[in-house]
Amino acid sequence: MKKMFLGGTPVLLFCAWLQPAYGQLSIGAQLRTRTELRDGQGAPLPKGADPAIFTSQRTRLSAGFSAYRIQLGITLQDVRVWGQDASTINRTTTANNNGLLLHEAWADILLTDTSSHRQRLSVKIGRQELMYDDSRLLGNLDWLQQGRRHDAVVLKYEQDSWMLHVAGAFNQNKENAAGTIYDPTAPGNYTGNTNGGNSYKSMQYLYAGKKLAQGNVSFLFMADQFSRYHTDSINNLPVKTWEGPTYNRMTTGLYFNNTFQRITLTGAAYYQFGKNGDGQSLSAGLLSAAFQYALTRSFSAGAGVDYTSGGSSGNKSHAFDPLYGTPHKFWGNMDYFYVASGFGNRGLQDYYIKTKLKAGNKWVLQADAHEFFSASTLPVADGKTAPTRRFGTEADLTATFTLTSIISFEGGYSHFWNTNSLAAAGVKNIPDAKSNSNWAYLMISIRPSFLFHP
């Protein structure tokens, strides 16, 4: 069976090349299909618009190798919608589709003596996922079928319960003969990052963390630089021309999470300053606090509040950007906020309740409720009264069934009751919007894995 698994993939050549190293080889795969009904997911639909139904599929093939002082990881990924390609197509991808790509390709090199178990110094270089704490600011965005990865180098020092990571990245479009001008516009019909902005030209961060009894506390300082630009008029249309210099944005703050007997406490505070990708001076912040209480071994409930600043004063922006995290995990399953569908940089207040039930060994049921408000004053239309800051209410239901160790089913339903403020021109800008939105999905995930010893 193992020979059949390897024989049909390009990984066979990779395995043969690695055999003389006398290391440990692991092979994994993932087939994840998700069928969705979107009736206002991401933003309310105009009245009279029909819901969308489609099935997307993520296919991953990964290989890992571990030997003396080195680990290697490679993941090939294909993401597309059923029926997106003609059945006789002979191309592997197009610019307008997510298609086939290299999701990960990295090496982790141990620099210290392997006999020392108390401290470890290593460097991880290549295309890799960056995940820290609860993935609010740095995460792999696994919910999105194509996920998120970075081309970066990370120097890691770990000792007992302490860890210190220093990382950097520098992006270019091609092997230039001169200059370092970077065009951050992603090809195809999707943005450079999930917050609707362009890709960074360069990035650096320092992360310091300490493990607690049942949690961790950490400090993050991150800087990312964005290409400057000027706007030209071509055929009476504005066109951005990118330049070599950059705008520098910095984000710093603290994170805390720990469980005390039955209660888990989580808190975070971050401040953002410098200049954003449009060259505006920036002064913004994020505050978060939550608790989860285990009433029984199988049922827990909790509540929390998130605040991200927004709006502007003069030429200074107060709109906080949650960087490269996983917004689907925090601000509602319908992805109304801090995903590709913007909401006018108004900032967000999110008051929520979350419950979780483990029904036996195979079922996990979750029910969440969110109440959303703007963090800043909304614009007033001529002749109209000031709009309410309340955006609306979202209810999320999710069920996960684990059939075997490699096969799982997940389904969910969400409903959003929105106000006119959410659909207003200065926010989502949906004329004649529906006041009720729905979203439902069914996801099947299959993850086989194999481990080989010499």
C-alpha positions in Angstrom: 0.0 0.0 0.0 2.9 2.3 0.7 4.4 1.6 -2.6 1.1 2.4 -4.3 1.0 5.8 -2.5 4.5 6.8 -3.5 4.5 5.3 -7.0 1.8 7.7 -8.3 3.5 10.9 -7.1 6.6 13.0 -7.8 7.6 12.4 -4.2 9.2 9.1 -5.2 12.2 10.9 -6.8 12.4 13.0 -3.6 12.5 9.9 -1.5 15.2 8.2 -3.6 17.4 11.3 -3.3 17.1 11.4 0.4 17.7 7.7 1.2 21.5 7.9 1.5 21.1 10.5 4.4 19.8 7.7 6.7 17.2 10.0 8.2 13.5 9.7 8.8 11.0 10.4 6.0 7.4 11.3 6.4 4.8 11.6 3.7 1.4 13.2 4.1 -1.6 14.3 2.0 -4.8 16.3 2.4 -8.0 16.3 0.4 -10.4 18.9 1.7 -13.6 19.7 -0.1 -16.0 22.4 1.1 -19.5 23.0 -0.3 -20.9 26.5 0.6 -24.2 28.3 0.3 -23.5 32.0 0.4 -26.5 34.3 0.9 -24.7 37.3 2.2 -21.3 35.9 3.3 -18.7 38.6 3.6 -21.2 41.4 3.0 -25.0 41.7 2.7 -26.5 41.0 -0.7 -28.7 43.5 -2.5 -32.4 42.7 -2.4 -33.3 40.4 -5.3 -29.8 38.8 -5.6 -29.7 35.0 -5.6 -27.5 33.0 -3.3 -24.4 31.3 -4.6 -23.6 27.6 -4.2 -20.2 26.0 -5.1 -17.7 23.4 -4.0 -14.0 24.3 -3.6 -11.2 21.7 -3.1 -7.8 21.9 -1.5 -5.3 19.1 -2.4 -2.0 18.9 -0.6 0.9 16.6 -0.9 3.7 17.0 1.7 7.0 15.4 2.4 9.3 15.8 5.4 12.8 14.6 6.1 14.7 14.7 9.4 18.3 13.8 9.9 21.3 15.0 11.9 21.0 18.7 12.5 18.4 19.3 9.7 14.7 19.1 8.9 13.2 19.6 5.5 9.6 20.3 4.6 7.9 20.5 1.2 4.2 20.9 0.5 2.6 21.1 -3.0 -0.9 22.5 -3.1 -3.7 22.8 -5.6 -6.8 24.9 -4.9 -9.7 25.3 -7.3 -13.5 25.3 -7.6 -15.3 22.2 -9.1 -15.9 23.0 -12.7 -13.5 25.9 -12.8 -11.5 24.3 -15.6 -12.7 22.6 -18.7 -12.4 18.8 -18.4 -9.9 18.7 -21.3 -7.8 21.6 -20.2 -4.0 21.1 -20.5 -2.8 24.0 -18.3 -2.0 23.5 -14.6 -2.9 27.0 -13.5 -4.0 30.5 -14.7 -3.3 33.9 -13.3 -6.9 34.4 -12.4 -7.2 31.1 -10.5 -5.6 30.0 -7.3 -4.3 26.8 -9.0 -1.2 24.8 -8.4 1.6 26.2 -6.2 4.4 25.5 -3.8 2.8 26.1 -0.4 5.9 25.3 1.7 9.6 24.5 1.0 11.9 25.1 4.0 14.9 23.8 5.8 15.4 24.0 9.6 19.1 23.8 10.5 20.2 23.1 14.0 23.2 25.3 14.9 23.9 24.0 18.4 25.2 20.7 19.6 22.4 18.1 19.6 23.6 16.7 23.0 22.3 19.9 24.7 18.7 19.4 25.5 18.3 22.7 27.5 19.0 25.1 24.7 18.6 25.1 21.0 19.7 27.5 18.3 18.4 26.9 14.8 17.6 28.8 11.6 14.6 28.0 9.4 14.8 29.4 5.8 12.5 29.2 2.8 8.7 29.3 2.2 7.0 28.6 5.4 3.9 29.2 7.6 4.3 31.7 10.5 2.1 30.9 13.5 2.4 32.5 16.9 0.1 32.5 20.0 -3.6 32.3 19.0 -2.8 33.3 15.3 -4.5 36.7 15.7 -1.6 38.6 14.1 0.5 35.8 12.7 -1.2 32.7 11.5 -1.4 30.3 8.5 -5.0 31.2 7.7 -5.9 27.5 7.4 -9.6 28.2 6.9 -8.9 29.8 3.6 -8.4 27.0 1.1 -5.2 28.5 -0.2 -3.9 29.4 3.3 -1.0 31.8 3.9 2.8 31.4 3.7 5.8 33.7 3.8 9.2 33.6 2.0 11.4 34.3 5.1 14.3 33.3 7.3 13.7 32.8 11.1 16.5 32.5 13.6 15.2 30.6 16.7 16.7 30.4 20.2 14.9 28.2 22.7 15.9 27.4 26.3 13.7 25.5 28.8 10.4 27.4 28.8 11.8 30.5 26.9 11.9 31.2 23.2 13.3 34.1 21.1 12.6 34.3 17.4 14.1 36.9 15.0 12.9 36.9 11.4 13.2 38.8 8.1 11.9 38.8 4.5 12.6 40.7 1.4 10.4 40.4 -1.6 11.1 41.0 -5.3 9.1 40.2 -8.4 12.1 38.8 -10.4 15.8 38.6 -10.7 16.4 42.3 -11.4 19.6 43.6 -13.2 19.3 46.9 -11.2 17.1 48.5 -8.6 14.7 47.0 -6.0 11.4 48.3 -7.1 8.7 45.9 -6.0 5.2 45.7 -7.5 3.0 44.4 -4.6 -0.1 43.8 -6.8 -0.9 40.1 -6.7 -1.8 38.4 -10.0 -5.3 37.3 -10.7 -8.5 38.4 -9.0 -7.4 38.4 -5.3 -5.6 40.8 -3.1 -2.1 40.5 -1.7 -3.3 39.7 1.8 -6.7 38.9 3.4 -7.1 42.4 4.8 -7.5 43.7 1.2 -4.1 45.4 1.1 -0.9 44.9 -1.0 1.9 42.5 -0.2 4.8 43.8 1.9 8.1 44.5 0.2 10.1 43.5 3.4 9.3 42.4 6.9 11.1 41.9 10.2 9.9 40.8 13.6 11.2 39.9 17.1 9.1 37.5 19.1 9.9 36.6 22.8 7.7 34.0 24.6 7.6 32.1 27.8 5.6 28.9 28.5 3.4 29.0 31.6 1.9 26.1 33.6 -1.0 25.9 31.1 -0.5 28.7 28.6 2.0 31.3 27.5 2.9 35.0 27.6 4.7 36.7 24.7 6.0 40.0 23.3 6.0 40.9 19.6 7.7 43.7 17.7 7.0 43.6 14.0 7.9 46.0 11.2 6.7 45.6 7.6 7.5 47.9 4.7 5.3 48.8 1.7 6.3 50.1 -1.7 5.7 53.8 -2.2 3.9 54.9 -5.3 2.6 57.9 -7.3 -0.5 58.0 -9.4 -0.4 58.8 -13.1 -3.4 59.2 -15.5 -3.5 56.9 -18.4 -6.5 57.0 -20.8 -8.2 59.2 -18.1 -7.8 56.3 -15.6 -5.6 56.5 -12.4 -2.7 54.1 -12.5 -0.2 53.5 -9.7 3.5 53.6 -10.5 5.6 51.9 -7.9 8.8 53.4 -6.5 11.9 52.0 -4.7 11.5 53.7 -1.3 9.0 52.3 1.2 6.6 53.2 4.0 7.4 51.6 7.3 4.7 50.3 9.7 5.4 48.9 13.1 3.3 46.8 15.5 4.2 45.9 19.1 2.4 44.4 22.1 1.8 41.7 24.5 -0.3 38.4 24.6 -1.3 36.3 27.6 -3.1 33.0 27.9 -3.3 30.6 30.8 -5.7 28.1 32.4 -6.4 28.3 36.1 -8.2 25.1 37.2 -11.5 25.5 35.3 -11.1 29.0 33.8 -9.0 30.0 30.8 -8.1 33.7 30.6 -6.8 35.4 27.4 -5.7 39.0 26.9 -3.8 41.0 24.3 -2.8 44.6 23.7 -1.0 45.9 20.6 -0.1 49.3 19.3 0.5 50.2 15.6 2.5 53.2 14.4 4.6 54.5 11.6 3.0 54.8 8.1 0.5 52.5 6.4 0.7 51.3 2.8 -0.9 54.6 1.5 1.7 56.8 3.3 -0.7 58.0 6.1 0.7 58.5 9.6 -0.6 55.7 11.8 -1.6 55.6 15.4 -3.8 52.6 16.1 -4.4 49.8 18.7 -6.0 46.5 19.5 -7.3 45.4 22.9 -8.7 41.9 23.6 -9.9 40.1 26.7 -11.8 36.8 27.1 -12.5 33.9 29.5 -13.7 30.4 29.0 -15.1 28.4 31.9 -15.3 24.6 32.0 -18.6 23.8 33.6 -18.1 20.1 33.1 -15.5 17.9 31.5 -17.4 18.1 28.2 -19.0 21.6 28.2 -17.5 25.1 28.5 -18.8 28.6 28.0 -17.3 32.0 28.0 -17.4 35.6 26.8 -15.0 38.3 25.5 -14.6 41.6 23.9 -12.3 42.8 21.0 -11.6 46.4 20.2 -9.7 47.5 17.1 -9.4 51.3 16.6 -10.5 53.0 13.4 -11.2 56.2 11.6 -8.8 59.1 11.3 -8.0 62.6 12.6 -6.6 65.0 10.1 -3.9 63.2 8.1 -3.4 60.5 10.8 -5.1 57.1 10.4 -6.3 55.2 13.5 -7.3 52.1 11.6 -5.6 49.0 13.1 -4.6 46.2 10.7 -4.4 42.8 12.3 -1.5 41.9 10.1 -1.2 38.3 8.8 -3.5 36.4 11.1 -6.6 34.3 10.9 -9.6 36.6 11.2 -12.1 33.8 10.6 -11.2 32.5 14.0 -12.1 35.7 15.9 -14.6 38.1 14.2 -17.5 35.7 13.2 -17.6 32.8 10.8 -19.2 34.9 8.0 -16.0 36.9 7.6 -17.6 40.4 7.6 -14.6 42.1 9.2 -10.9 42.1 8.4 -11.1 39.8 5.4 -10.9 40.8 1.7 -14.4 42.6 2.0 -13.5 45.8 3.7 -15.7 47.9 6.0 -14.4 51.4 5.5 -11.5 51.3 8.1 -13.9 52.2 10.8 -12.5 49.9 13.5 -14.5 47.3 15.3 -16.0 46.5 18.7 -17.0 42.8 19.1 -18.8 41.5 22.2 -19.2 37.8 22.0 -20.3 34.6 23.8 -18.8 31.2 22.9 -19.9 27.7 24.0 -18.3 24.3 23.3 -19.7 20.8 23.8 -17.7 17.6 23.4 -20.3 14.9 22.8 -18.5 11.7 23.2 -15.2 10.9 21.5 -16.3 11.9 18.0 -18.6 15.0 18.2 -17.7 18.6 18.9 -20.5 21.2 18.9 -19.9 25.0 19.1 -22.4 27.9 19.3 -21.2 31.5 19.2 -22.9 34.9 19.2 -21.4 38.2 18.3 -22.6 41.8 18.6 -20.7 44.2 16.4 -20.2 47.9 16.6 -18.1 50.5 14.8 -15.2 51.7 16.9 -15.4 55.2 15.3 -18.1 57.6 14.2 -19.7 56.8 10.9 -20.1 59.4 8.1 -23.4 61.4 8.0 -25.1 61.7 4.6 -26.5 65.1 3.6 -29.9 65.7 5.3 -29.7 62.5 7.3 -29.4 61.9 11.0 -26.2 60.4 12.4 -26.2 56.6 11.8 -26.0 54.2 14.7 -22.6 52.6 15.3 -24.2 49.2 15.7 -23.3 46.9 12.7 -25.5 43.9 13.7 -25.6 40.5 15.3 -24.1 37.2 14.1 -25.0 33.7 15.3 -22.6 30.8 14.4 -23.3 27.0 14.8 -20.6 24.5 14.0 -20.5 20.7 14.3 -17.4 18.4 13.8 -17.6 14.6 13.5 -14.3 12.6 13.6 -15.0 9.4 11.7 -11.4 8.1 12.0 -8.0 9.5 12.8 -7.7 10.7 9.2 -11.3 11.4 8.2 -13.4 14.2 9.6 -16.7 16.0 8.7 -17.5 19.6 9.6 -20.7 21.6 9.0 -21.9 24.9 10.0 -24.7 27.5 9.7 -24.4 31.3 10.4 -26.9 34.1 10.3 -26.3 37.8 10.3 -28.9 40.5 11.2 -27.3 43.7 9.9 -28.3 47.3 10.4 -28.4 50.0 7.7 -25.1 51.3 9.1 -23.3 48.2 7.9 -24.6 48.5 4.4 -24.1 52.3 4.2 -21.8 54.0 1.6 -19.0 54.6 4.1 -18.9 51.0 5.3 -19.9 48.0 3.1 -21.6 50.2 0.5 -24.4 47.9 -0.5 -27.4 49.8 -2.0 -30.8 48.4 -1.0 -29.2 45.6 1.0 -31.0 42.7 2.6 -31.3 42.9 6.4 -30.7 39.2 6.9 -27.9 37.1 5.6 -27.2 33.3 5.7 -24.2 31.1 5.2 -23.9 27.3 5.4 -21.1 24.8 4.6 -20.2 21.2 4.7 -16.5 20.3 4.7 -14.8 16.9 4.4 -11.2 16.5 5.3 -9.0 13.4 4.6 -5.4 13.5 5.9 -3.4 10.3 5.5 0.2 10.2 6.6 3.1 7.7 6.6 6.3 7.5 8.5 9.4 5.7 7.1 12.6 4.6 8.9 15.8 3.5 7.2 
